[in-house]
Amino acid sequence: MTGRIDVHQHVVPPLWAEALAGRGLDSGGWAIPGWSAGDAVAMMDRQGIATGVLSVTAPGTHFGDDAEARTLARAVNEYCAELVKERPDRFGHFASIPLPDVDGAVADAVHALDTLRADGVVLMSNVDGRYLGDPDFAPLWAELDRRRAVVFVHPAQPPMPLLAGTPAPLADYVFDTTRAALNLVLTGMLGRFPNVRVILSHGGGFLPYAAYRFSGLTSTVVDTTRDADDVIRELKRFYFDTALSASPSALPALPEFAEPGHVLYGSDWPFAPERAGIYYNRYLEQYPRFAEGEAAAIDRGNAEVLFPRLAG
């Protein structure tokens, strides 16, 4: 396949890498890889990817100080905007915003979307243990809703110790994506802001597989005022990328649960090396049960609807 739009591709701006190194941080026990625009384009050419929508991964840009986080997020976003300006055909970007500083997050979201023309924003699944349905975050969601923004939710290390020998991206990220999605639905945050389009990383964690567990137990035990079908409808609002999730066991569940048009191609490069991309691409390309046109829609067509500037 050629012409893919990769909605889950990462960037490692030098200022961001230096900020992490200076604090002894990594991505949940996962090393920060090298990155260059040339390497990214070369990988995309080999893997049939026309455009990569770039984002900074966990732990994001907020490390405890609001002022420093605002400065770092702005610098990261300007770096990415320059990449897109130089190669608009090959790159897009999701802007980083400095949650849990809500005022700073709103200001940077507005600047990134209106001035830098970002394709959307990236939010970590939790920030210091606070999930995206936190009522304090409502002003940010309201601003994103007004702009009909695309929000890319990337997992972060959950507020618990790492398992020995198990970096967070291996296991905990899948859990935290699911936790964040369910939190957005059960707190009512997703329902309050119907114009936001939310992409969940890595096939939504285990959300497609366990969605009816969540709806059935919510309606019969957790909140009996809620209808199970309504919970399912809310869960089906999410979009899902295929990064690290195109497999013989995941692919039957993902397209079965997701609404038509809601599955998008993702690679997770360079945090997932190119060898990993080849491994999952093979399963995606050989999956025998896609309906006519469905594979092409996942590779490109569905993303063209979310990002009209990339169409054609």
GIHU-V598495 format. One record per run of one state. SS is the DSSP state (alpha for helix, beta for strand, coil for the rest). FROM is the first residue (numbers start at 1). LEN is the number of residues. If there is no record, write none. Layout:
SS/FROM/LEN
SS/FROM/LEN
This chain:
coil/1/3
beta/4/7
coil/11/3
alpha/14/10
coil/24/3
beta/27/1
coil/28/2
beta/30/1
coil/31/6
alpha/37/11
coil/48/1
beta/49/7
coil/56/10
alpha/66/21
coil/87/4
beta/91/6
coil/97/5
alpha/102/14
coil/116/4
beta/120/5
coil/125/1
beta/126/2
coil/128/2
beta/130/2
coil/132/3
alpha/135/12
coil/147/3
beta/150/5
coil/155/8
beta/163/1
coil/164/2
beta/166/1
coil/167/5
alpha/172/15
coil/187/2
alpha/189/4
coil/193/4
beta/197/4
coil/201/1
alpha/202/3
coil/205/2
alpha/207/16
coil/223/5
alpha/228/8
coil/236/3
beta/239/3
coil/242/9
alpha/251/7
coil/258/5
beta/263/2
coil/265/9
alpha/274/13
coil/287/7
alpha/294/13
coil/307/1
alpha/308/3
coil/311/2
